[in-house]
């Protein structure tokens, strides 16, 4: 009641202040009249007027509070009371809640964003890795990673990692092939780097031992919060991105 900053249902608080001020003026005037024209046996003539507000916690078996809860639930489910049953100041269009408007706009933006995303040519590729996208899941996953780790993870998910298939596509490398002698003529793409390059068979074996063969797929390696640290350890051990990112191990095993 003492907080005059902007908040939801501020108009109700303003009305309570208006009514209490009006009541205070009325009672003060009555007191002055009693002092000027004292009435016999009036014990309250010399007393001041005080009005107190007390917060009643829920579920405390307060009859008034329980009844107010029932009426509030009825209003939320079935709508407002008849106009003649409402206080006069509520028989008009209520002020728009800024908080409610923001929530509505945010909900509509999320719906439109998902509709737009489904029309994107990148939708099918990303969905194969992370079906929940777009969502806050990836933000949660990367919140515990540093910038280098987040960068390489995002680049692998989007297919823009600094490996030869992508570098050749953007004309930064003469060949898309794997630089390893054992992979002559084989394109070095994300799948080759993670799953098939024989140069990293030992590191790959260690990875599968830690995460299990059932989780050894792109969905888990690049989108599962529990598996991603192991993926980063694998990438750190093979050293393919060390010249760019340095140490990207998340601190599980080295």
N, C-alpha and C positions, 0 to 999 in steps of 0.2 A: 504493500500500500504506500510505502514511502519512496518507492522507486519510480521516478518520473521519466526514465529513459524509454525509448520506443520498444514495445514488446507486443506479442499477440494479445488480443482482447483488451488493448489499452483503453478502448472506449468504455468498457465496463468499469474499469478502475476510475476513469474520469467521472463517470456518472455517480459512483459511490462517493467520491470527494465532493461532488456538487450537492448531493443529498445530505451528507454529513455537515457540510458548511451551512446549508439551509436550516437543518435541525438545530445546529449550534446557535445560529442567530435567533431562531424562534425561542429556544430555551433561555438564552441570555436576556431577551426582551421580557419574557415572563418573569425572570428573576428581578429585573429592574422594576417591573410593575409591582411585584410583591414588596420590594423595599420601599417604594413610594406609598403604596397602599397596602400595608401589612394586613394579612388575614389571621384571625385567631386560630390557634392550634396548627399553624403551618410550620412544621419543623424543618422544611427544606428551603426556607426563604434565604437563609444565610449561607447556604452551601453552593459551591461552584458546580458546573456541569462537566462531566467527563464521559467520553465515549470510547470504549475499548473494543478492539478486534482480536479474536483469539483463533489461531489455527487449530483445526480439529483433524488429527491424523485419521487416515482411513482405517476401516475395520476395527473400530474401537467401541462398537455397539452404541454409538450416538444416534438417537432416533432421528434427529434433524439431518445429520450427515448421511445416514443410510437412505432416507427418503430423497435427499438431493441426488444421490447416486442413481436411484431407480428412475427418477424423472430425466436425468441426463441421458441414461441409456435409451429410454423411450424416445427422446427427442432425436438421438443419433440414428435410431432404427426406423422410426415412423415419421420423422419430420417435426417441425415446430408446432406449438399449441395454436389454437385458433387465435386470430388477431386480437379479439376482445379480451382474451385471457392473458395477454402479454402486458408487461409494463408499457406505459405510453411511449417511452423513449426507444423501445424496441419495435414499435409498429412502423418501421420504415426500412429502407434498404440498409443493411449493415455495412460498415466499412470493409473494404477488401483487405484480406490478410496478406501482407507481403510474403510471409513465410510460406503460406499455402500456394501463392502464385509461383514462387521460386520452385517449389516441389513439383508443381504441375508442369512447368516449363522443362525442368530437368528430366521428368519422366518422358515427355514428348520427344526431347532431344535424343534420349537413349533409344527410343523406338525408331526414330528416323535414321539414327546412326546405324542401327542393325540392318534396316532396309537398304540403306546406301551400300553398306559393306557387302551384302549378298549380291549386289550387282557389280561389284568390283572384279576385275579379271584375276586378282590375287586371292579371292575368297577360297576357291577350291584348293589351292596350294597350301594356304595357311591352315585351312580346316583339317587337312590331313595330319598336321602336326599338333594343333591345339583346337579341338572342336568348340571349346568354350569362348574363343575369341570372337568379337571384342567383349572383354570383361575386365574386372579389376584383378583377375587372377595373376596375370603376368606382372603387374605392378607389385603385387604382394611377393611374388617369387623373387623378383630382382631387388627388392628393398634390402635384402641382406647381402647383396653382391656389390663389389666395387665397380667403378666405371669401366675398367678394362674387361672384367668378366661379363658385365652386362652388354658391352659392345660386341664382343665376339659371339655371345649367345644370340643376340638379336640378328647379327649378320648371317649366322648359320640358319636361323629360322626363316629369314627372308630370301636366302639364296644369294646374298651380296657379300659373302665372306671373301677375304683376300686370298683365294686359291685360284688356280690357273683357269678353270672353266669360266669363272666370273671375270677375271682379269682379261682374258682373251675376248670375252663378249664386249667389254668396254674399251677394247683396243689398248690395253696396258701391258699385254703380254703377247708374244708372237705365236704361242701354242696353247691349247687348252689341256694338253696332256700332263699326266703326273710326272714330276721331275725325278722320280725314283727309277733306277736302272732296271728294276724288276717289273716295271709297269710300262714298258715301251709301247706307245701308241694308245694307251688307255686314258680316257678323260679324267682329270682330277676334279670331280664335283663333290658335293657334300656327302653323298652316299658312299663314294669310293673312299673318302677320307675316314669316315666313321666305321664302315663295315667291311671293306674288301681289300684295301691296300695291304699287300703282304709285308711291306716294310714295318708295319706297326702291329704285327700279329701278337707279339709278346705283351705289349701294352693293352691290346684289345682283350687278350685272354685274362689279364688281371682285372680289367673292367667287368667282364662277364662274371668272373668269380665273385665280385663284390655285389653286383646288382641282380644276378640271376639271368639265365638265358631268356626267360619269359618276358623280361622287361627290356631286352636288348633290341629296341626299335626306336624310330624317330619320335614317336609320340611320347615315349618315356624319357629318352635321352635329352630332348629339347623342351619338354613341357612339364615334366613331373618334378615338383619341388624337392622331393627326396632324392631323385636320381641326378638332377642337374649338377650338384657338387662333384659327383663322380665323373660326369662327362667333362667337366672343367679340368679335373685332375688328369684325365686321359689326354686331353688336348695339351695340357702343360707338359706331360711326359713325352709326347711325341715331338714336341718342340717346333711344330710347323709354323706357329705364329710368334715364336719367341723374339724374332727380329723386329716385330711391330709392337707387341704388348708386353714383352718381358715375362715375368712370373704371373700366371693367372690361376694358380692353385688356390682353392678356397680353404686350405688348411686341414683337410682330412688326412690324407697320406701323401707322401711325396715320392 
